[in-house]
Amino acid sequence: MAIVVCQAGALRLTVKYVTTWKDGIFYYARRVPADMKQHHQGKATIRQSLKTRDPLVAAREALNVDFRLELTRDFH
């Protein structure tokens, strides 16, 4: 799921893998590929709190989380 962080006319900034929960806090949520589930305790998704209610801060934190996951090769 993606959220719209900012929209000005025809320009729209969206961020993938970000969602909100009942508490209004933004979370990073991403599906775990089938071949990687063994490395994630069999979980189908990874969900991590971004610890903010601000969509711009959430966008920045989500990019950091995504970068760390890709860098450590947790997803491939």
N, CA and C of each residue as an Amber inpcrd file, in Angstrom:
protein
   228
   0.8410000  -1.1690000   0.0000000   0.0000000   0.0000000   0.0000000
   0.8880000   1.2340000   0.0000000   0.4990000   2.2430000  -0.7090000
   1.2540000   3.4930000  -0.7760000   0.4070000   4.6260000  -0.2100000
   1.0830000   5.6090000   0.3480000   0.3680000   6.7820000   0.8460000
   0.7840000   7.9910000   0.0310000  -0.1210000   8.9370000  -0.1050000
   0.1890000  10.2070000  -0.7450000   0.7200000  11.1220000   0.3460000
   1.9570000  11.5290000   0.2140000   2.6010000  12.3630000   1.2200000
   2.3300000  13.8310000   0.9520000   2.3680000  14.2070000  -0.3080000
   2.2140000  15.6070000  -0.6750000   1.6170000  15.6770000  -2.0720000
   0.7420000  16.6460000  -2.2890000   0.1680000  16.8330000  -3.6120000
   0.0440000  18.3220000  -3.8680000   0.5950000  18.7540000  -5.0010000
   0.5250000  20.1570000  -5.4190000   0.2320000  20.1850000  -6.9060000
  -1.0170000  20.4450000  -7.2600000  -1.4070000  20.4400000  -8.6660000
  -1.2680000  19.0510000  -9.2580000  -0.4920000  18.9460000 -10.3490000
  -0.3030000  17.6590000 -11.0210000   0.7990000  16.8240000 -10.3670000
   1.5480000  17.4020000  -9.4480000   2.6370000  16.6940000  -8.7760000
   2.1210000  15.9810000  -7.5350000   2.4190000  14.6960000  -7.4370000
   1.9800000  13.8930000  -6.2990000   3.1460000  13.0330000  -5.8320000
   3.4680000  13.1140000  -4.5460000   4.5340000  12.3100000  -3.9660000
   3.9050000  11.1710000  -3.1830000   4.1950000   9.9370000  -3.6060000
   3.6850000   8.7590000  -2.9100000   4.8510000   7.9180000  -2.4150000
   4.6010000   7.1800000  -1.3490000   5.6220000   6.3150000  -0.7750000
   5.0370000   4.9120000  -0.6460000   5.7770000   3.9190000  -1.1680000
   5.3370000   2.5320000  -1.0890000   5.6080000   1.9550000   0.2850000
   4.8730000   0.9230000   0.6190000   5.0540000   0.1200000   1.8260000
   4.7320000   0.8710000   3.1230000   3.9710000   1.9590000   3.0420000
   3.6220000   2.7180000   4.2400000   2.1180000   2.6690000   4.4410000
   1.7160000   2.4350000   5.6740000   0.3000000   2.3740000   6.0200000
   0.1240000   2.9540000   7.4190000  -1.1060000   3.2460000   7.7700000
  -1.3820000   3.6940000   9.1360000  -2.1500000   2.5950000   9.8480000
  -2.1290000   2.6400000  11.1560000  -2.8500000   1.6860000  11.9780000
  -3.8810000   2.4480000  12.7790000  -4.6430000   1.7640000  13.5810000
  -5.7240000   2.3800000  14.3520000  -5.2500000   3.5400000  15.2230000
  -4.0100000   3.4690000  15.6620000  -3.4810000   4.5010000  16.5520000
  -3.0190000   5.7590000  15.8200000  -3.0910000   5.7680000  14.4880000
  -2.6760000   6.9260000  13.7000000  -1.1920000   6.9730000  13.4090000
  -0.4530000   6.0100000  13.9240000   0.9840000   5.9270000  13.6880000
   1.2120000   5.2790000  12.3250000   2.2120000   5.7700000  11.5950000
   2.5650000   5.1750000  10.3100000   3.4560000   3.9630000  10.5320000
   3.2680000   2.9560000   9.6840000   4.0390000   1.7180000   9.7390000
   4.5960000   1.4070000   8.3580000   5.7690000   0.8010000   8.3400000
   6.3390000   0.2310000   7.1300000   5.8530000  -1.2110000   7.0970000
   5.2300000  -1.6180000   6.0180000   4.7330000  -2.9950000   5.8950000
   5.0630000  -3.5110000   4.5010000   5.7120000  -4.6650000   4.4580000
   6.1290000  -5.2290000   3.1730000   6.0050000  -6.7450000   3.2180000
   5.5430000  -7.3150000   2.1260000   5.3980000  -8.7630000   2.0130000
   6.7800000  -9.4110000   1.9430000   6.9010000 -10.5330000   2.6110000
   8.1490000 -11.2980000   2.5910000   8.0430000 -12.3250000   1.4670000
   9.0110000 -12.3560000   0.5490000   8.9910000 -13.3680000  -0.5110000
   9.0120000 -14.7760000   0.0930000   8.3740000 -15.7050000  -0.5910000
   8.2330000 -17.0760000  -0.0780000   9.5720000 -17.6990000   0.2860000
  10.5950000 -17.4730000  -0.5300000  11.8950000 -18.0920000  -0.2590000
  12.6470000 -17.4330000   0.8960000  12.1570000 -16.2970000   1.3860000
  12.8180000 -15.6020000   2.4910000  12.0740000 -15.7460000   3.8190000
  10.9160000 -16.4000000   3.7960000  10.1210000 -16.5310000   5.0210000
  10.8690000 -17.2620000   6.1270000  11.7260000 -18.1930000   5.7640000
  12.4820000 -18.9360000   6.7740000  13.3970000 -18.0140000   7.5750000
  13.8100000 -16.8990000   6.9890000  14.6770000 -15.9460000   7.6770000
  13.8940000 -14.9550000   8.5280000  12.5760000 -14.9870000   8.4140000
  11.7100000 -14.0440000   9.1350000  10.6650000 -14.7820000   9.9690000
  11.0650000 -15.8730000  10.5880000  10.2150000 -16.6740000  11.4730000
   8.9000000 -17.0730000  10.7980000   8.9220000 -17.2970000   9.4960000
   7.7420000 -17.7450000   8.7660000   6.6850000 -16.6790000   8.5400000
   7.0100000 -15.4380000   8.8660000   6.0330000 -14.3550000   8.7190000
   5.8000000 -14.0280000   7.2530000   4.5570000 -13.6800000   6.9310000
   4.2040000 -13.3090000   5.5610000   4.5440000 -11.8540000   5.2730000
   4.5590000 -11.0160000   6.3220000   4.8960000  -9.5970000   6.1390000
   5.8130000  -9.1280000   7.2590000   6.5720000  -8.1110000   6.9380000
   7.3580000  -7.4080000   7.9430000   6.6270000  -6.1090000   8.1980000
   6.4000000  -5.8050000   9.4590000   5.7570000  -4.5410000   9.8180000
   6.5760000  -3.8940000  10.9210000   6.9250000  -2.6410000  10.6940000
   7.7480000  -1.9120000  11.6550000   7.1660000  -0.5200000  11.8420000
   7.0310000  -0.1060000  13.0870000   6.5260000   1.2260000  13.3840000
   7.5240000   2.2740000  12.9170000   7.0110000   3.3370000  12.3010000
   7.8500000   4.4620000  11.9130000   7.8470000   5.5360000  12.9970000
   7.0790000   5.2980000  14.0640000   7.0440000   6.1220000  15.2710000
   6.7080000   7.5820000  15.0010000   5.7770000   7.8140000  14.0820000
   5.3720000   9.1800000  13.7890000   3.9550000   9.2130000  13.2390000
   3.3180000  10.3540000  13.4000000   2.0120000  10.6040000  12.7890000
   2.1430000  11.5950000  11.6320000   3.3430000  12.0920000  11.4140000
   3.6180000  13.0620000  10.3520000   3.9420000  12.3170000   9.0520000
   3.1670000  12.5490000   7.9840000   3.4070000  11.8010000   6.7410000
   4.7670000  12.0760000   6.0970000   5.2880000  13.2730000   6.2260000
   6.6010000  13.5620000   5.6420000   7.7210000  12.8470000   6.3950000
   7.6320000  12.8160000   7.6990000   8.6160000  12.0830000   8.4980000
   8.4830000  10.5910000   8.2160000   7.2580000  10.1050000   8.0860000
   7.0200000   8.6930000   7.7770000   7.6370000   8.3200000   6.4360000
   7.5210000   9.1970000   5.4530000   8.0980000   8.9270000   4.1340000
   9.6120000   8.7810000   4.2350000  10.2490000   9.6840000   4.9600000
  11.6990000   9.6260000   5.1100000  12.1260000   8.3570000   5.8530000
  11.4290000   8.0350000   6.9380000  11.7720000   6.8490000   7.7210000
  11.5310000   5.5670000   6.9330000  10.4620000   5.5240000   6.1310000
  10.1700000   4.3450000   5.3130000  11.2710000   4.1070000   4.2920000
  11.7870000   5.1770000   3.7110000  12.8940000   5.0290000   2.7630000
  14.1340000   4.4900000   3.4690000  14.3650000   4.9310000   4.6990000
  15.5050000   4.4150000   5.4690000  15.3430000   2.9260000   5.7710000
  14.1560000   2.5230000   6.1990000  13.8950000   1.1150000   6.5070000
  14.0490000   0.2710000   5.2420000  13.4760000   0.7380000   4.1460000
  13.5620000   0.0020000   2.8840000  15.0160000  -0.1360000   2.4410000
  15.7700000   0.9270000   2.5610000  17.1790000   0.8890000   2.1770000
  17.9430000  -0.1210000   3.0200000  17.7030000  -0.1280000   4.3420000
  18.3880000  -1.0870000   5.2220000  18.0290000  -2.5260000   4.8650000
  16.7550000  -2.7890000   4.5560000  16.3510000  -4.1400000   4.1740000
  17.0310000  -4.5770000   2.8850000  17.0580000  -3.6790000   1.9140000
  17.7060000  -4.0120000   0.6430000  19.2130000  -4.1620000   0.8150000
  19.8090000  -3.3190000   1.6470000  21.2570000  -3.3520000   1.8580000
  21.6860000  -4.6390000   2.5470000  20.9090000  -5.0820000   3.4990000
  21.2670000  -6.3110000   4.2230000  20.7940000  -7.5660000   3.4850000
  20.1840000  -7.3660000   2.3500000  19.7140000  -8.4650000   1.5070000
  18.6910000  -9.3480000   2.2050000  17.8960000  -8.7380000   3.0640000
  16.8090000  -9.4890000   3.6900000  15.7260000  -9.8230000   2.6690000
  15.7000000  -9.0930000   1.5670000  14.7120000  -9.3300000   0.5180000
  15.4570000  -9.5570000  -0.7910000  15.4050000 -10.7300000  -1.3070000
  15.9230000 -11.0410000  -2.6650000  15.6460000 -12.4710000  -2.9660000
